[in-house]
Amino acid sequence: MQPLAYHIPVMLSECIEALAINPAGLYVDLTFGGGGHAKVIAQHLTSGKLFVFDQDEDAHKNYEKLIIENPALGNKIILIKANFRYLKKFLRLHEVRQVDGILADLGVSSHQFDTAERGFSFRFDAKLDMRMGKTTSQTAKDIINSYQEKDLVHIFSNYGEITNSKTLAQSICNARAKNEITTTTELKNIASALAKRGQEHKYMAQLFQALRIEVNEELKALEEMLLQTAEVLKPAGRLVVMTYHSLEDRPVKNYIKQGLLFGEAEKDLFGNVEKPFESITRKPIEASEEEQRQNPRSRSAKLRVAERV
């Protein structure tokens, strides 16, 4: 099996162009996944190195396959089996202080959605898991069965943007009082009655997104990573981030624009904002119509590119 069958890389050529790769430079791919982006970045390098992060064991297998099938890349790509929230820590373990470019594709891979036993998708009957990496102890099952109602409301409304989150949380609490909720199907049966007619698919997607974000602390990890990029990137180094929903895009946009994750930045006497990055693109880059037809998961992607001041 080819490693790239794991996931079709979104906006591949746009990402490579945005990185403005120096063949002798140091680069980071924070989300290795199937290796689609990493492979092409490495092919642009001569004496340079690419550090790739991923906590998913399936991605680690893809890395091994990629190196076996492309031996010349073996001395160019270094796998770091960790969440990208530990970006600075692990680069320093490799005696690297600064790099020339960072790429982060924040989308959940097609493989993770399509592997039933991972519990990421409501299309399959599976255990409520949703962990990106097995080192994470808490599962979606733990959240559904142990969180207080008010905490479930917070997750559903903030991470899933579900309008009737209170009613949903109450229904889950009532159901679990009778029997523990352990599978995606059991959860789906509870929630489906609360979705508006014709919007059942969207409702389930919102619910499962909210749980996945909470299980993996995705937004916290993103915020921690973003704050490290200013220190890790060299002057004129490129930050390239691809997001798939507004919850991810908002902090990325704010950090590039203002140097803050939230709120309004303070300005000096001349009305200038001191910030570590300058946006390269006025608006986020979106996939071409042709790519959107060929790969539907690229339709919601937004690519933001910034340069270290």
Secondary structure, DSSP 8 states (H G I E B T S, - for coil): --GGGG---TTHHHHHHHHT--TT-EEEES--TTSHHHHHHHHT-SS-EEEEE---HHHHHHHHHHHHH-GGGTTTEEEE-S-GGGHHHHHHHTT---EEEEEEE-S--HHHHH-GGG---TTS--BS---SSTT----HHHHHHHS-HHHHHHHHHHHS--TTHHHHHHHHHHHHHHS---BHHHHHHHHHTTS-TT-HHHHHHHHHHHHHHHHHTHHHHHHHHHHHHHHHEEEEEEEEEEESSHHHHHHHHHHHHHS-SSS---B-TTS-B--SEEESSSS-B---HHHHHH-GGGTT-EEEEEEE-
